[in-house]
Amino acid sequence: MALVRDPYFWKRFSTAVHRDDQAKTQSQLDLEQAIKKQPDSWLERERQKRKRSLICGFIIFFCIILAVTGGVVVWWLAKHNWLQSPEP
């Protein structure tokens, strides 16, 4: 077997191996994080859907209440002539 004559060969070799190990470790961490972000089970996904639909329902409900309240206030102001400027 022939010996490597380049004095920097082993430095480059060890650097390449180290980078390869880091890349493998990083890809494994990325994969684990991607798995953790997803819900673990069907039941957990259903709970998230229910929570999201309840929040959306409350937001829609409060928007409707706000619109109705605004309409009642405008109607009451118009009925009592508060929207018209006073006559001199």
C-alpha positions as CSV (number, residue, x, y, z in Angstrom):
1,M,0.0,0.0,0.0
2,A,1.2,3.4,-0.9
3,L,1.4,6.2,1.7
4,V,-0.2,9.6,1.1
5,R,2.5,12.1,0.2
6,D,0.4,15.3,0.6
7,P,1.0,16.7,4.1
8,Y,-2.4,18.3,4.3
9,F,-4.3,15.2,3.2
10,W,-5.3,14.1,6.7
11,K,-6.3,17.6,7.7
12,R,-8.6,17.9,4.7
13,F,-9.8,14.3,5.2
14,S,-10.7,14.9,8.9
15,T,-12.4,18.2,8.0
16,A,-14.5,16.5,5.4
17,V,-15.5,13.7,7.8
18,H,-16.3,16.3,10.5
19,R,-18.5,18.3,8.1
20,D,-20.3,15.1,7.0
21,D,-21.0,14.2,10.6
22,Q,-22.4,17.7,11.3
23,A,-24.6,17.5,8.2
24,K,-26.0,14.2,9.2
25,T,-26.7,15.4,12.7
26,Q,-28.3,18.6,11.5
27,S,-30.5,16.6,9.0
28,Q,-31.6,14.3,11.8
29,L,-32.5,17.3,14.1
30,D,-34.4,18.9,11.3
31,L,-36.4,15.7,10.7
32,E,-37.1,15.4,14.4
33,Q,-38.3,19.0,14.6
34,A,-40.6,18.4,11.6
35,I,-42.1,15.4,13.2
36,K,-42.7,17.2,16.5
37,K,-44.5,20.1,14.7
38,Q,-47.1,17.7,13.4
39,P,-49.8,16.5,15.8
40,D,-49.0,13.1,17.3
41,S,-52.4,11.5,16.7
42,W,-55.7,11.8,15.1
43,L,-57.3,12.8,18.4
44,E,-54.8,15.7,18.8
45,R,-55.6,16.9,15.2
46,E,-59.3,16.8,16.0
47,R,-58.8,18.8,19.1
48,Q,-56.9,21.4,17.2
49,K,-59.6,21.6,14.6
50,R,-62.3,22.0,17.3
51,K,-60.3,24.7,19.1
52,R,-59.7,26.6,15.8
53,S,-63.4,26.4,14.8
54,L,-64.5,27.6,18.3
55,I,-62.2,30.6,18.0
56,C,-63.4,31.4,14.5
57,G,-67.0,31.1,15.7
58,F,-66.5,33.5,18.6
59,I,-64.8,36.0,16.2
60,I,-67.7,35.8,13.8
61,F,-70.2,36.1,16.6
62,F,-68.5,39.3,18.0
63,C,-68.3,40.8,14.6
64,I,-72.1,40.3,14.1
65,I,-72.8,41.7,17.5
66,L,-70.6,44.7,16.8
67,A,-72.4,45.3,13.4
68,V,-75.8,45.1,15.0
69,T,-74.9,47.4,17.9
70,G,-73.5,49.9,15.4
71,G,-76.7,49.7,13.4
72,V,-78.8,50.3,16.4
73,V,-76.7,53.3,17.5
74,V,-77.0,54.9,14.1
75,W,-80.7,54.2,14.0
76,W,-81.2,55.7,17.4
77,L,-79.1,58.8,16.5
78,A,-81.1,59.3,13.3
79,K,-84.4,58.9,15.1
80,H,-83.4,61.6,17.6
81,N,-82.1,63.9,14.9
82,W,-78.6,63.9,16.3
83,L,-77.0,63.5,12.9
84,Q,-78.4,66.7,11.5
85,S,-76.8,70.1,12.2
86,P,-78.8,72.4,14.4
87,E,-80.9,75.1,12.7
88,P,-79.8,78.7,13.4
